[in-house]
Amino acid sequence: MTDDDTDGVPDSDPRHIDPAGDLADLVESGEFDIELEDDQDVDELREFIERAEAREFGADPGVEATVRIARALLEDADDDSP
């Protein structure tokens, strides 16, 4: 590691074209102000994450990026709950 690489690398490699991973990086960084709508079920989102982590959907970079986005949305929802 060189002295100019002190921040590490984002989860998606900037040298590769990965729109889903790039979007997940932005959502995780807080660049976008997005949140779940009132009619969206937090429990269903948690279930999706659990199923994805259990590899029910197979290994897929798009699913991985979607899980990262879902986790970020849940963190925001948990922060907003009383």
Backbone as JSON, one array per atom type, in Angstrom:
{
  "sequence": "MTDDDTDGVPDSDPRHIDPAGDLADLVESGEFDIELEDDQDVDELREFIERAEAREFGADPGVEATVRIARALLEDADDDSP",
  "N": [[0.85, -1.17, 0.0], [0.53, 2.21, -0.79], [1.5, 5.54, 0.3], [-0.35, 7.37, -0.65], [-2.74, 6.05, -0.75], [-4.65, 6.0, 1.43], [-7.34, 5.9, 2.05], [-8.47, 3.51, 1.32], [-10.48, 1.35, -0.75], [-13.6, 1.75, -2.52], [-16.56, -0.36, -2.15], [-17.29, -1.22, -4.69], [-15.26, -1.66, -7.5], [-13.59, 1.04, -8.87], [-12.37, 0.86, -11.35], [-13.79, -0.75, -12.98], [-16.75, -1.14, -14.94], [-19.67, -0.88, -13.31], [-22.64, -0.33, -12.78], [-24.72, -0.93, -10.88], [-23.29, -1.48, -8.54], [-21.98, 0.96, -8.27], [-24.15, 2.66, -7.79], [-25.01, 1.57, -5.37], [-22.78, 2.24, -3.8], [-23.11, 5.05, -3.73], [-25.61, 5.32, -2.44], [-25.03, 4.17, 0.05], [-23.17, 6.01, 0.92], [-24.64, 8.21, 1.54], [-25.16, 10.17, -0.29], [-27.52, 10.36, -1.69], [-30.82, 11.31, -0.87], [-32.83, 9.2, 0.05], [-35.61, 7.23, 1.02], [-37.71, 4.74, 2.58], [-41.07, 4.39, 1.49], [-44.19, 5.1, 3.16], [-45.99, 3.02, 2.72], [-44.42, 0.85, 2.21], [-43.14, -2.26, 3.24], [-41.15, -2.88, 5.91], [-40.44, -5.28, 7.08], [-40.67, -7.09, 4.94], [-38.56, -6.22, 3.38], [-36.4, -6.81, 5.06], [-36.7, -9.6, 5.06], [-36.12, -10.14, 2.36], [-33.39, -9.45, 2.34], [-32.36, -11.37, 4.12], [-32.95, -13.74, 2.69], [-31.41, -13.31, 0.4], [-28.85, -13.26, 1.52], [-28.72, -15.88, 2.28], [-28.22, -17.05, -0.06], [-30.32, -17.69, -1.76], [-30.96, -16.58, -4.15], [-28.84, -17.05, -5.73], [-25.42, -16.34, -6.75], [-24.88, -13.13, -7.58], [-23.89, -10.07, -8.91], [-25.65, -7.9, -9.16], [-27.71, -8.52, -7.37], [-26.25, -8.48, -5.0], [-25.56, -5.74, -4.9], [-28.13, -4.69, -4.67], [-28.85, -5.69, -2.16], [-27.04, -4.27, -0.57], [-28.04, -1.69, -0.95], [-30.6, -2.03, 0.12], [-29.95, -2.58, 2.79], [-28.88, -0.08, 3.52], [-31.18, 1.5, 3.27], [-32.74, 0.35, 5.3], [-31.19, 0.97, 7.54], [-31.52, 3.75, 7.58], [-34.29, 3.82, 7.98], [-34.47, 2.61, 10.49], [-33.1, 4.51, 11.99], [-34.89, 6.61, 11.84], [-37.09, 5.71, 13.21], [-39.15, 5.81, 16.16]],
  "CA": [[0.0, 0.0, 0.0], [1.31, 3.44, -0.86], [1.05, 6.6, 1.2], [-1.48, 8.11, -1.21], [-3.92, 5.19, -0.74], [-5.02, 5.86, 2.83], [-8.79, 5.76, 2.22], [-8.94, 2.22, 0.87], [-11.25, 1.37, -2.0], [-15.03, 1.52, -2.31], [-16.96, -1.76, -2.35], [-17.21, -1.52, -6.11], [-13.97, -1.24, -8.04], [-13.79, 2.15, -9.82], [-11.77, 0.56, -12.65], [-14.72, -1.6, -13.72], [-18.09, -0.6, -15.11], [-20.58, -1.61, -12.43], [-23.64, 0.67, -12.4], [-25.43, -1.3, -9.65], [-22.35, -1.28, -7.44], [-21.76, 2.41, -8.13], [-25.34, 3.21, -7.14], [-24.95, 1.13, -3.98], [-21.78, 3.1, -3.14], [-23.69, 6.37, -3.5], [-26.66, 5.22, -1.42], [-24.37, 3.94, 1.33], [-22.43, 7.2, 1.32], [-25.57, 9.27, 1.94], [-25.26, 11.17, -1.35], [-28.93, 10.46, -2.08], [-31.77, 11.37, 0.23], [-33.92, 8.29, -0.28], [-36.14, 6.5, 2.17], [-38.86, 3.89, 2.28], [-42.39, 5.02, 1.55], [-45.0, 4.62, 4.28], [-46.68, 1.77, 2.38], [-43.45, -0.22, 1.99], [-43.03, -3.11, 4.42], [-39.76, -3.05, 6.37], [-40.23, -6.71, 7.32], [-40.44, -7.73, 3.65], [-37.2, -5.86, 2.97], [-35.5, -7.64, 5.88], [-36.81, -10.97, 4.56], [-35.36, -10.19, 1.11], [-31.96, -9.45, 2.68], [-32.05, -12.7, 4.69], [-32.97, -14.73, 1.61], [-30.25, -13.06, -0.47], [-27.65, -13.68, 2.25], [-28.75, -17.34, 2.3], [-27.92, -17.41, -1.44], [-31.5, -18.22, -2.45], [-31.02, -15.98, -5.49], [-27.58, -17.32, -6.4], [-24.39, -15.3, -6.67], [-25.13, -12.17, -8.65], [-23.46, -8.73, -8.47], [-26.81, -7.02, -9.05], [-28.39, -8.84, -6.11], [-25.38, -7.97, -3.93], [-25.74, -4.29, -4.84], [-29.48, -4.45, -4.16], [-28.8, -5.96, -0.72], [-26.36, -3.13, 0.05], [-28.99, -0.57, -0.97], [-31.66, -2.36, 1.08], [-29.39, -2.38, 4.14], [-28.79, 1.36, 3.76], [-32.55, 1.97, 3.5], [-33.16, -0.11, 6.62], [-30.49, 1.77, 8.54], [-32.21, 5.04, 7.64], [-35.62, 3.59, 8.57], [-34.26, 2.37, 11.92], [-32.72, 5.79, 12.59], [-36.06, 7.48, 11.87], [-38.16, 5.16, 14.04], [-39.12, 6.33, 17.54]],
  "C": [[0.89, 1.23, 0.0], [0.74, 4.48, 0.09], [-0.16, 7.35, 0.67], [-2.77, 7.27, -1.24], [-4.38, 4.93, 0.7], [-6.5, 5.62, 3.05], [-9.31, 4.39, 1.84], [-9.69, 2.34, -0.44], [-12.73, 1.19, -1.68], [-15.36, 0.06, -2.57], [-16.96, -2.16, -3.81], [-15.93, -0.91, -6.67], [-14.17, -0.15, -9.08], [-13.18, 1.9, -11.2], [-12.69, -0.28, -13.52], [-16.07, -0.91, -13.83], [-19.05, -1.47, -14.31], [-21.65, -0.64, -11.93], [-24.37, 0.33, -11.09], [-24.54, -1.08, -8.43], [-22.07, 0.19, -7.19], [-22.94, 3.07, -7.43], [-25.37, 2.82, -5.67], [-23.94, 1.95, -3.19], [-22.37, 4.45, -2.79], [-24.77, 6.34, -2.41], [-26.03, 5.04, -0.05], [-23.65, 5.18, 1.84], [-23.33, 8.32, 1.81], [-25.72, 10.36, 0.91], [-26.69, 11.41, -1.79], [-29.79, 10.51, -0.83], [-32.97, 10.51, -0.15], [-34.35, 7.57, 0.98], [-37.33, 5.67, 1.72], [-40.14, 4.71, 2.36], [-43.18, 4.4, 2.72], [-45.66, 3.28, 3.99], [-45.72, 0.62, 2.09], [-43.19, -0.95, 3.3], [-41.56, -3.37, 4.76], [-39.46, -4.54, 6.58], [-39.98, -7.47, 6.01], [-39.03, -7.42, 3.14], [-36.18, -6.66, 3.76], [-35.51, -9.1, 5.41], [-36.03, -11.13, 3.25], [-33.86, -10.28, 1.4], [-31.56, -10.82, 3.23], [-31.99, -13.77, 3.61], [-31.76, -14.56, 0.69], [-28.97, -13.52, 0.21], [-27.58, -15.2, 2.37], [-28.51, -17.91, 0.9], [-29.1, -18.04, -2.17], [-31.6, -17.7, -3.88], [-29.75, -16.24, -6.29], [-26.6, -16.16, -6.21], [-24.56, -14.38, -7.86], [-24.73, -10.78, -8.16], [-24.63, -7.76, -8.32], [-27.58, -7.25, -7.76], [-27.57, -8.31, -4.94], [-25.54, -6.46, -3.79], [-27.12, -3.93, -4.28], [-29.54, -4.67, -2.66], [-28.12, -4.79, -0.01], [-27.28, -1.92, 0.12], [-30.09, -0.81, 0.07], [-31.18, -2.17, 2.51], [-29.32, -0.89, 4.48], [-30.18, 1.95, 4.02], [-33.05, 1.57, 4.88], [-32.47, 0.67, 7.73], [-31.16, 3.13, 8.71], [-33.57, 4.89, 8.3], [-35.49, 3.36, 10.07], [-33.88, 3.65, 12.64], [-33.92, 6.71, 12.76], [-37.16, 6.98, 12.8], [-38.01, 5.65, 15.48], [-38.55, 5.35, 18.53]]
}
